[in-house]
Each structure stands twice: as structure tokens, then as C-alpha cells.
Amino acid sequence: MGLDDDIKHNLEEAKGKTKEAVGDATDNERLETEGKADQASAKIKKVGDDVKDVFTDDR
């Protein structure tokens, strides 16, 4: 996985954590759910890149 992809996925995960925290603090269930979805999406992308790296030996 390239460094750019890693940074992008980490930023997406951080954005999700922030959304979740703000949603929780403001009792906004929609925002909290969006935050959790953003985090899950970032984690799936990281796993996909890791799998791709195993097959391409691009580390």
C-alpha cells in the first residue's frame, strides 16, 4: 500500500471518529452512525490494500 493511500485511509478513519464523537455529544444519531460507517469504510479499504500488497509484494 502506498503511503498516500495509508494517509488517506487514516484521515478517513479520524474523520469518522470525529463525526461519531460529535454525534454522541450532541445526541445526533444520524451523525454518529455516519461516523461509524466512515470508520468501517476506512478499515475495509486498509484490509483491501493489505490483501493487494500480499499478492503484489508491494510493501
C-alpha positions as a Markdown table, in Angstrom:
| # | Residue | x | y | z |
|---|---|---|---|---|
| 1 | Met | 0.0 | 0.0 | 0.0 |
| 2 | Gly | 1.3 | 3.4 | -0.9 |
| 3 | Leu | 2.0 | 6.0 | 1.8 |
| 4 | Asp | -0.6 | 8.3 | 0.1 |
| 5 | Asp | -3.3 | 5.6 | 0.5 |
| 6 | Asp | -2.3 | 4.9 | 4.1 |
| 7 | Ile | -2.6 | 8.6 | 5.0 |
| 8 | Lys | -5.9 | 8.9 | 3.1 |
| 9 | His | -7.4 | 5.9 | 4.9 |
| 10 | Asn | -6.1 | 7.1 | 8.3 |
| 11 | Leu | -7.7 | 10.6 | 7.7 |
| 12 | Glu | -11.0 | 9.0 | 6.7 |
| 13 | Glu | -11.0 | 6.9 | 9.9 |
| 14 | Ala | -10.1 | 10.0 | 12.0 |
| 15 | Lys | -12.9 | 11.9 | 10.3 |
| 16 | Gly | -15.3 | 9.1 | 11.2 |
| 17 | Lys | -14.2 | 9.1 | 14.8 |
| 18 | Thr | -14.8 | 12.8 | 15.0 |
| 19 | Lys | -18.2 | 12.5 | 13.5 |
| 20 | Glu | -19.1 | 9.8 | 15.9 |
| 21 | Ala | -17.9 | 11.8 | 18.9 |
| 22 | Val | -19.8 | 14.9 | 17.8 |
| 23 | Gly | -22.9 | 12.9 | 17.1 |
| 24 | Asp | -22.7 | 11.3 | 20.5 |
| 25 | Ala | -22.1 | 14.6 | 22.3 |
| 26 | Thr | -25.0 | 16.3 | 20.5 |
| 27 | Asp | -27.3 | 13.3 | 20.7 |
| 28 | Asn | -27.4 | 13.2 | 16.9 |
| 29 | Glu | -27.8 | 9.5 | 16.0 |
| 30 | Arg | -27.5 | 10.1 | 12.2 |
| 31 | Leu | -24.1 | 11.8 | 12.6 |
| 32 | Glu | -22.9 | 9.2 | 15.0 |
| 33 | Thr | -23.9 | 6.4 | 12.5 |
| 34 | Glu | -22.2 | 8.2 | 9.7 |
| 35 | Gly | -19.1 | 8.4 | 11.7 |
| 36 | Lys | -19.2 | 4.6 | 12.4 |
| 37 | Ala | -19.8 | 4.0 | 8.7 |
| 38 | Asp | -16.8 | 6.2 | 7.7 |
| 39 | Gln | -14.6 | 4.2 | 10.1 |
| 40 | Ala | -15.8 | 0.9 | 8.8 |
| 41 | Ser | -15.2 | 2.0 | 5.2 |
| 42 | Ala | -11.6 | 3.1 | 6.0 |
| 43 | Lys | -10.9 | -0.2 | 7.7 |
| 44 | Ile | -12.2 | -2.2 | 4.8 |
| 45 | Lys | -10.1 | -0.1 | 2.4 |
| 46 | Lys | -7.0 | -0.8 | 4.6 |
| 47 | Val | -7.7 | -4.5 | 4.6 |
| 48 | Gly | -8.2 | -4.5 | 0.8 |
| 49 | Asp | -4.9 | -2.7 | 0.3 |
| 50 | Asp | -3.1 | -5.1 | 2.6 |
| 51 | Val | -4.5 | -8.1 | 0.7 |
| 52 | Lys | -3.4 | -6.5 | -2.6 |
| 53 | Asp | 0.1 | -5.9 | -1.1 |
| 54 | Val | 0.3 | -9.6 | -0.3 |
| 55 | Phe | -0.3 | -10.6 | -3.8 |
| 56 | Thr | 1.8 | -7.9 | -5.5 |
| 57 | Asp | 4.5 | -7.9 | -2.9 |
| 58 | Asp | 4.3 | -4.1 | -3.0 |
| 59 | Arg | 5.4 | -3.2 | 0.5 |
